[in-house]
Amino acid sequence: MSSETPRAGDLLVRIGAIVFLVGAVATLATVAPLFLGADPLPPAAYFVCMLMGVGFLIAGAGVLQSIAAQRRQARASATGSPAAR
């Protein structure tokens, strides 16, 4: 484990990466039968592939949350606010 303190948006980025990876594995599993000449998977498997996009959006939301937190912190330290210290 790292000794860094978690920042705003870190959890969303991690969750988004996990959801994206699940979708990527599902995509590989769904496309493989098409190349191997096997029977295609049921439609539910194709819906799981959509998790790639969902994970990407979740991670993007985490990045935007992190950007907003850094901007707030920079703005507070630039004005000399005691809340930033």
Buried (B, 14 or more C-beta within 10 A) or exposed (E): EEEEEEBBBBEBBBBBBBBBEBBBBBBEEBEEEEEEEEEEBEEEBEEBBEBBEBBBBBBBBBBEBBEEEEEEBEEBEEEEEEEEE
